[in-house]
Amino acid sequence: GIFHTKLLYSIAFRAPTIYNLEVNPGIKPETVDVAEFELGFTIAKKIQWNANIYYMKVKNPIAYFQNGIVENYYNFSQSGTYGIETDLKYKGNFGFITLSYSFLFFFEDVRLMF
């Protein structure tokens, strides 16, 4: 058809490395929640427009700190981004041309989790 929609939700997991655990045995794994909604519209046979709204939140991101020669890994509380992206694509016999625009925000809570 001339319209399409897409709704996605995913959860990702990143375990600490052996070195992270060696330096800080109490470090927790990171988890990431991602939600996305896309709407697309075929304007003409060779022209398509898409818009995407997304939200991504990282819980317990692992961060590296160094104070002189002492190094350590800690978990922050949270970090993430959300925003909107849109693009207009023309597909011709020679290839394609894409115009795109993104507007996003970052957020973080830098409290260290000990």
N, C-alpha and C positions, 0 to 999 in steps of 0.2 A: 504494500500500500504506500500511500504518500506520507503517512505518519509512522513513527515508531517511538516506543518508550522503553526504558530500562530502569529497573530498580535493583540495586545490589546492597547487600550488607555482609561484611566479613569480619572475622576476628583472626588476628595473627599472633604468633607467640615467638619470642626470641629468648632462648635460654642463655644464661651467663656462660662465658667460656671458662675453660679450666683455669686460665690465668686470672680471670676476674674472681673466681672462687678462691684461688690461692691467696690473693691479696686481701679479699674481703669475703670470708665464708658466709656472711649473713646477707649477701646481695640477692635480690629477688629477680625473677625473669620479667622482661618487658612484655606487655600485651598491647595490641593496637586494634581499635574498633574503627571500621570505615563504613560510612553510609553514603550512597551515591544515587542520584536520580538524573536520568538523561531523557531529553525530549528531542526528537528529530523530525524534520519536515523536508520533503522533496519539493523544491520550488519549481523546477523544470527538469527535463529529462537528464540534464548533465549538472544540475546545481542542487546542492543539499546544504541545509542549515541544521546545526546541532547546538543544544545548550545543556550544560551539565552543572548540577549543584552538588557539592560534596562536603563531608565533615569527617575529619580524621582525628582521633584522640589516642595518644600514647600514654599508657599508664606505667608507672615505675621505670621511666627511661634510664638506662645505664649511662653514667657520665664518669669521665676520667678527670682526676684532679692531681696536681703535683705542687707540693710546697717544698721548694728547695730540691733535695734529693729524695724526699719521701713522696711516694705516689700511692694513690688509692682509687678505688671504684666505688661509687655510691649510686643510689637510686634517687632521682628527683620525684616529686609527687606526680606531675603530669605535664604534657606538652601536646601541641597539635596544631591543626590548621583547618580552616573552612573557607569556602568561597564559591565562585561561579566561573565557568569557562564557556565560551561560545566560539563557534567557528563556522565559516562559510566556505564550501568546497566546490570548485568547478573541475569536472573530469572531462578532458578532451582526448582526442586521438593521440596527441603528443605527450600526454602525461596529465598532471593535475596541478592546480593552484589552490592554496589554502590561505585564508585570512583568519586569524584567531585573536581573541582577547581574553585575558584572565584577570580576575580581581580576587585577591585572597587576603586573609587575616591570619596571623600567627598568635598563639597564646601559649603561655607556659606558667607553671607554678613551680618556682625554683626552690621550694623548701626541700632540703635534703631529708631523706627517709633513712634513719639509722636503726 
